[in-house]
């Protein structure tokens, strides 16, 4: 059930970020930038929570979300490209939360323009389908 709720939260934020992209909120407006950063942060945190919950369901003990992606890749639940993308997402979220004074606005623009948040959501959706196929989703 938590897997489903987290997946819903991820896609809710994909929709919010798409709306911000459509409105071009992140382009030079400090308030818009902060709104986008918050939506990206919540999206990333939901992805991280999904990954950590998955590792817990599998009985895999990990110290960090990055190590979790590595273990899920080792288990064949994430493709190499998906795992690399999700590790970048974790690092970006850490930057937004812990080093907010040094955020590269151009990087945020690139994420928004390329819809990198959708790529991350799709990687989690693929993981979700693999978990379902193996009967590993939480009840």
C-alpha positions in Angstrom: 0.0 0.0 0.0 2.8 2.5 0.8 4.4 1.7 -2.6 1.2 2.8 -4.3 0.8 6.0 -2.2 4.4 7.0 -2.8 4.0 6.4 -6.5 0.9 8.6 -6.5 2.8 11.4 -4.7 5.6 11.2 -7.2 3.2 11.6 -10.1 1.3 14.4 -8.3 4.5 16.3 -8.3 5.2 15.5 -11.9 1.9 17.2 -12.7 2.8 20.2 -10.5 6.2 20.5 -12.1 4.7 20.2 -15.6 2.4 23.1 -14.7 5.3 25.2 -13.4 7.2 24.4 -16.6 4.2 25.4 -18.7 3.9 28.7 -16.7 7.7 29.1 -16.9 7.7 29.8 -13.1 11.4 28.9 -12.8 12.6 31.6 -15.2 14.2 34.4 -13.2 11.4 34.9 -10.6 12.8 34.1 -7.2 9.3 33.1 -5.8 8.8 30.9 -8.9 12.2 29.3 -8.4 11.5 28.6 -4.8 8.1 27.0 -5.7 9.9 24.8 -8.3 12.7 23.9 -5.9 10.1 22.9 -3.3 8.2 20.7 -5.8 11.4 19.1 -6.9 12.4 18.5 -3.3 9.1 16.8 -2.4 9.2 14.8 -5.7 12.7 13.6 -4.9 11.9 12.8 -1.3 8.9 10.7 -2.4 11.3 8.8 -4.8 13.8 8.3 -2.0 11.1 7.1 0.4 9.9 4.7 -2.3 13.5 3.3 -2.8 14.1 3.0 1.0 10.7 1.3 1.6 11.5 -1.1 -1.2 14.9 -2.0 0.3 13.1 -2.5 3.7 10.5 -4.7 2.1 13.2 -6.8 0.5 15.0 -7.1 3.9 18.0 -5.2 2.5 19.7 -3.1 5.2 21.3 0.1 3.7 22.8 3.2 5.2 21.9 5.6 2.4 19.4 6.0 -0.5 22.4 5.8 -2.9 23.4 2.4 -1.5 19.8 1.4 -1.8 19.9 2.1 -5.6 23.1 0.1 -5.8 21.5 -2.9 -4.1 18.3 -2.7 -6.2 20.5 -2.7 -9.3 22.4 -5.7 -8.0 19.0 -7.4 -7.4 18.1 -6.8 -11.0 15.2 -4.5 -10.0 16.8 -1.4 -11.5 18.6 -1.0 -14.8 22.1 0.6 -14.7 20.8 3.8 -16.3 17.8 4.0 -14.0 20.0 3.5 -10.9 22.4 6.2 -12.1 19.5 8.6 -12.7 18.1 8.0 -9.3 21.5 8.5 -7.7 21.7 11.9 -9.4 18.2 12.7 -8.0 19.3 11.8 -4.5 22.4 14.1 -4.8 20.3 16.9 -6.2 17.8 16.6 -3.3 20.7 16.7 -0.9 22.0 19.8 -2.5 18.6 21.5 -2.3 18.1 20.6 1.3 21.6 21.0 2.7 23.4 23.4 0.4 20.5 25.6 -0.7 22.8 28.7 -0.8 24.8 27.3 -3.7 21.9 26.1 -6.0 22.8 26.4 -9.7 19.7 28.0 -11.3 20.9 26.9 -14.7 20.9 23.3 -13.5 17.3 23.8 -12.3 16.4 25.2 -15.7 17.9 22.2 -17.4 16.0 19.8 -15.2 12.8 21.6 -15.9 13.4 21.9 -19.7 14.4 18.3 -20.1 11.7 17.1 -17.6 14.2 15.1 -15.7 11.7 14.7 -12.9 9.5 12.7 -15.3 12.5 10.4 -16.2 12.9 9.7 -12.5 9.2 9.0 -12.0 9.3 6.6 -15.0 12.3 4.8 -13.5 10.3 4.3 -10.3 7.2 3.2 -12.3 9.4 0.6 -14.0 10.7 -0.6 -10.6 7.1 -0.7 -9.4 6.2 -3.0 -12.3 9.2 -5.3 -11.6 8.2 -5.5 -8.0 4.6 -6.4 -9.0 5.9 -9.0 -11.4 7.9 -10.6 -8.6 5.1 -10.3 -6.0 7.2 -8.0 -3.9 4.9 -5.0 -3.5 3.8 -4.4 0.0 0.2 -5.6 0.8 
